[in-house]
Amino acid sequence: MLDLPAWPPQTAAQAEDWVLAMQGRLHDRGLSLRPAPPQPITCCGRGCNGCVWEGYYAALGFWRDDALALLQS
């Protein structure tokens, strides 16, 4: 097992921990993957429908899927 933080992350800090953990696993195996999506900096904090954080977590999920597939190949 990969011993990674829980998924899905509930906070930006948890997401960052997950990315760092996964990048470490990839590095340890000599594997490389495109950079994880950057955390948004444009959130207005009003809870908008379609918030930039929703897009970030969706993109992070795709990155996670690709990272796991690479580790399992």
Buried (B, 14 or more C-beta within 10 A) or exposed (E): EEEBBEEEBEEBEBBBBBBEBBBEBBEEEEEEBEEBBEBBEEBEEEEEEEBBBEEBBEBBBEBBEEBBEBBEE
